[in-house]
Amino acid sequence: MKNFKKQFGGKLTNVSTERYSQSENWKDGKFLNLEETSMSINFWEIPKLLYKQFTDTKKREPAAPLPVTSFNKKSFLLDDVPFKYIWYGHSVILMRMNAKTILIDPMLGSNASPIAPFKTKRFSENTLDLIEDFPEIDLMILSHDHYDHLDYDSIVKLKRKTKKYYVALGVKRHLVAWDIDPELITEFDWWNDATFNDIQITFTPSRHFSGRGLTDRAKSLWGGWTFKTANHNIWFSGDSGYGSHFKEIGEKLGPFDFGFMENGQYNEKWHQIHMFPEESVQAALDAGVKKVMPVHWAGFALAQHSWKEPADRFKQACHRKKNRSYFP
């Protein structure tokens, strides 16, 4: 397989491990969540789950590829409003704030399981080609190193037009292994912040995990991001199970005018690391989000639910909570 070894990213070294160990979130040789977190999968259940994942695709995938609207660069770069965005399915978000272009978790590749024997195909075709029409990326944001968020093919294709990278602590080693200039990359621990063109950007905790191979599980951090300007306060939740950290984020950094909430790829067996739609709506309320949009769906079938179920349940939960500001 072409570039198979490259997919794993950068190797852990004694130097990097020593640096990670300075974080208060690093304990006993790995990063930990703020509360005890695990996945309820028995070893003997794994073959059955994998079989269903790669063979049982009825209703889990659209009947036909989802179309992608053509990109209008002139309209996007017109700074007629202080904040605008385009969602490309799953967690890929192209934002325009303070006359700067920000790209979040640009997984535009065709396969979310590049090291597996079977593909997890994207619902839309030729999405890597979208990058050709993208404007210069002033800042790329990376929430964690899972394949459905950090894609080798996308990073390589975006390299020539990306000026700067803000990434979760530990993700830098992957980018450096893929020939990104280390001077362009800034790593963030939870609650670290930086000011970029008058945008205050903060890395927030989430309840998840990381890793691209068998030996690097929880060897880099995971989380969400806030973007605060004089006009807007935006939050990207990142992948997360439900937890008390949502209220803490709201208390410290909220309220938020708009939130991109993780909502999809859930299952009872990994409930602590991915929220059900009803929890995603509650998490937004906990954090003080005024308007909310579900992401992390409509890109890949990474769980057993039907492909539109996350949005349908999210919408219903918004109605029940009498919070009608949702993306239909």
C-alpha positions in Angstrom: 0.0 0.0 0.0 1.4 3.4 -1.0 2.6 5.5 1.9 1.5 2.8 4.4 4.3 3.5 6.9 3.8 7.2 6.6 0.2 6.9 7.8 1.4 6.2 11.4 3.1 9.6 11.6 5.9 10.4 13.9 7.5 8.0 16.4 7.7 8.6 20.1 11.2 9.5 21.3 12.7 9.9 24.7 12.9 13.6 24.1 9.2 13.9 23.2 8.1 11.6 26.0 10.0 13.7 28.5 8.3 16.9 27.1 4.8 15.4 27.4 5.5 14.3 30.9 5.7 17.9 32.0 2.0 18.2 31.4 -0.2 17.7 34.4 -2.5 15.6 32.2 0.3 13.0 31.7 0.4 10.3 34.3 2.0 6.8 34.3 3.4 7.2 30.8 0.3 8.5 29.0 -2.3 11.3 28.8 -5.4 10.8 30.9 -9.0 12.2 30.8 -10.2 14.3 33.6 -12.5 11.5 34.7 -12.1 7.8 34.5 -12.8 6.7 30.9 -12.8 3.3 29.2 -14.4 1.4 26.3 -16.6 -1.6 27.1 -15.3 -3.9 24.3 -14.4 -7.4 25.2 -11.4 -8.8 23.2 -13.6 -11.6 21.8 -16.2 -9.0 20.5 -13.7 -7.3 18.2 -13.8 -9.7 15.2 -17.6 -9.4 15.1 -17.5 -5.7 15.4 -15.0 -5.4 12.6 -17.0 -7.7 10.4 -20.1 -5.6 10.8 -18.1 -2.4 10.4 -16.8 -3.4 6.9 -19.7 -5.5 5.6 -23.0 -4.3 7.1 -23.4 -0.9 5.3 -27.1 -0.9 4.5 -28.6 2.4 5.9 -25.2 3.2 7.4 -24.2 4.8 4.1 -26.2 7.0 1.7 -27.7 5.3 -1.3 -25.6 7.5 -3.6 -22.5 9.7 -3.0 -23.3 13.0 -1.3 -22.7 16.0 -3.6 -20.5 18.8 -2.5 -21.4 22.4 -3.4 -18.7 24.2 -5.5 -16.5 26.5 -3.6 -16.9 30.2 -4.3 -13.5 31.6 -3.3 -14.5 35.2 -4.0 -17.6 35.1 -1.8 -15.8 33.2 1.0 -12.9 35.8 1.1 -15.3 38.7 1.1 -15.2 40.0 4.6 -18.8 41.1 4.6 -19.5 39.5 8.0 -17.2 38.9 11.0 -17.7 35.1 11.0 -18.6 32.6 8.3 -17.9 28.9 7.8 -18.3 26.0 5.4 -18.8 22.4 6.7 -17.5 19.6 4.5 -19.0 16.7 6.5 -17.6 14.8 9.5 -15.5 17.5 11.4 -14.0 19.4 8.5 -14.7 23.1 8.9 -13.4 26.0 6.9 -13.9 29.3 8.8 -13.4 32.9 8.1 -12.8 35.2 11.1 -11.2 38.6 11.4 -10.2 38.4 7.7 -8.3 35.2 8.3 -9.0 31.7 6.9 -8.9 28.9 9.5 -9.3 25.2 8.7 -10.3 22.7 11.4 -9.5 18.9 11.2 -9.2 18.8 7.4 -9.7 15.1 6.8 -10.7 15.3 3.1 -9.3 11.9 2.2 -11.3 9.0 0.7 -10.7 6.5 3.5 -10.9 6.8 7.3 -9.2 3.4 7.8 -6.0 3.7 5.8 -4.1 1.0 7.8 -7.0 -1.5 7.9 -7.6 -4.3 5.4 -10.9 -2.8 4.3 -11.7 0.8 3.5 -14.1 3.1 5.4 -15.1 5.1 2.4 -16.1 8.7 2.4 -19.8 9.5 1.6 -18.6 12.1 -1.0 -16.3 11.5 -3.9 -13.0 13.3 -4.9 -13.0 15.4 -1.8 -9.2 15.8 -1.9 -9.7 17.8 -5.1 -11.5 20.4 -3.1 -8.2 21.6 -1.7 -7.1 22.9 -5.1 -9.8 25.6 -4.8 -9.2 26.5 -1.2 -7.6 29.9 -0.5 -4.4 30.2 1.5 -4.9 28.7 4.9 -3.7 31.2 7.5 -4.2 28.7 10.4 -4.8 25.0 10.5 -6.3 23.6 13.7 -6.0 19.9 14.7 -8.0 18.5 17.6 -6.3 15.0 17.9 -4.5 12.4 15.8 -7.2 9.9 14.9 -7.4 9.0 11.2 -10.8 10.5 10.7 -9.4 13.9 11.9 -5.7 13.9 10.9 -5.3 12.6 7.4 -1.9 12.2 5.8 -3.1 12.7 2.2 -4.9 15.9 3.1 -2.0 17.3 5.1 0.5 16.7 2.3 -1.8 18.4 -0.2 -2.5 21.4 2.1 1.2 21.9 3.0 1.9 24.3 0.2 -0.9 26.7 1.2 -0.9 26.5 5.0 1.0 29.2 6.9 0.6 28.1 10.5 -0.6 25.1 12.6 -2.1 25.0 16.1 -2.3 21.4 17.3 -3.0 19.2 20.4 0.1 18.4 22.4 1.8 15.4 20.8 0.4 15.9 17.3 3.4 18.0 16.2 5.6 14.9 15.8 3.2 13.5 13.1 3.4 16.8 11.1 7.2 16.9 11.3 7.4 13.3 10.1 5.3 14.5 7.1 7.9 17.3 6.3 6.0 20.2 7.8 8.4 22.9 9.1 8.4 22.5 13.0 8.7 26.3 13.3 5.2 26.7 11.9 3.6 24.4 14.5 2.5 25.3 18.0 1.3 22.6 20.5 -1.3 23.2 23.1 -2.1 21.5 26.4 -5.6 21.9 27.9 -6.4 25.5 28.7 -3.4 26.8 26.8 -4.2 29.8 24.7 -2.7 32.1 22.1 -3.7 35.2 20.2 -3.8 35.0 16.5 -4.8 38.1 14.6 -6.9 39.4 17.5 -8.5 36.0 17.9 -8.0 34.4 21.3 -7.7 30.7 20.7 -7.9 28.2 23.6 -7.5 24.4 23.6 -10.2 22.9 25.8 -10.5 19.5 27.5 -12.6 16.6 26.0 -13.2 13.0 27.1 -11.6 10.9 24.4 -8.3 9.2 23.5 -5.7 9.2 20.8 -3.3 7.0 18.8 -2.6 5.9 15.2 -1.0 2.5 15.9 -0.7 -0.3 18.5 2.0 1.5 20.6 1.0 5.1 20.8 -2.4 5.0 22.4 -2.9 8.2 24.6 0.6 9.4 23.7 -0.8 12.7 22.3 -3.6 14.9 23.7 -7.2 15.4 22.4 -9.6 18.3 22.8 -11.7 21.1 21.4 -11.0 24.8 20.5 -12.5 28.2 21.3 -12.2 31.2 19.0 -13.0 34.6 20.7 -13.0 37.9 18.9 -14.5 41.3 19.7 -17.7 40.2 17.9 -18.0 36.4 18.3 -17.2 33.6 20.7 -17.1 30.2 18.8 -16.5 26.7 20.2 -15.5 23.5 18.4 -16.2 20.8 21.0 -13.8 18.1 19.6 -14.6 14.4 20.0 -15.8 13.7 23.5 -17.9 11.6 25.8 -20.3 13.5 28.1 -18.7 14.8 31.3 -18.4 17.6 33.8 -15.8 19.4 31.7 -18.5 21.0 29.5 -19.8 23.1 32.4 -16.2 24.1 33.3 -15.6 25.2 29.7 -18.7 27.3 29.8 -17.8 28.8 33.1 -14.3 29.7 32.1 -14.7 30.6 28.4 -18.4 30.9 27.6 -21.1 31.7 26.8 -20.7 30.9 23.2 -22.5 32.5 20.2 -22.1 29.3 18.2 -20.9 25.8 18.8 -19.8 22.9 16.5 -20.8 19.9 18.6 -19.5 16.3 18.1 -22.5 14.2 17.3 -22.1 10.9 15.5 -20.2 7.6 15.5 -21.6 6.7 18.9 -22.3 3.2 20.3 -23.1 1.9 23.8 -19.8 0.0 23.8 -17.8 3.3 23.5 -20.3 5.6 25.1 -17.7 7.2 27.3 -15.7 8.6 24.4 -18.5 9.6 22.0 -21.8 11.3 23.0 -25.3 10.2 22.0 -27.1 13.1 20.2 -29.2 13.9 23.3 -26.0 14.3 25.4 -24.5 16.5 22.7 -27.4 18.9 23.0 -27.1 18.8 26.8 -23.3 19.4 26.6 -24.0 22.5 24.4 -26.5 23.8 27.1 -24.0 23.0 29.8 -21.3 25.1 28.1 -23.7 28.0 27.4 -23.9 27.7 23.6 -26.6 29.9 22.1 -26.7 28.4 18.6 -25.4 24.9 17.8 -24.7 22.7 14.9 -24.0 18.9 14.9 -20.8 17.7 13.2 -18.9 14.4 13.1 -21.5 12.9 10.9 -22.3 12.7 7.1 -18.7 11.8 6.3 -18.0 8.2 7.2 -19.8 5.1 8.7 -17.7 4.5 11.8 -20.5 3.2 14.0 -23.6 1.0 13.5 -26.3 3.7 13.4 -27.8 4.9 10.1 -26.0 7.8 8.5 -28.7 10.4 9.1 -29.7 9.3 12.6 -27.3 11.6 14.5 -28.9 14.7 12.9 -32.4 13.5 13.3 -32.0 12.7 17.0 -30.1 15.9 17.6 -32.9 17.9 16.1 -35.5 16.1 18.2 -33.4 16.6 21.3 -33.2 20.4 20.5 -37.0 20.5 20.3 -37.4 18.7 23.6 -35.0 21.1 25.2 -36.9 24.0 23.6 -33.7 25.1 22.0 -34.7 25.6 18.4 -31.3 27.0 17.2 -30.1 24.0 15.4 -28.7 23.0 12.0 -31.6 21.0 10.3 
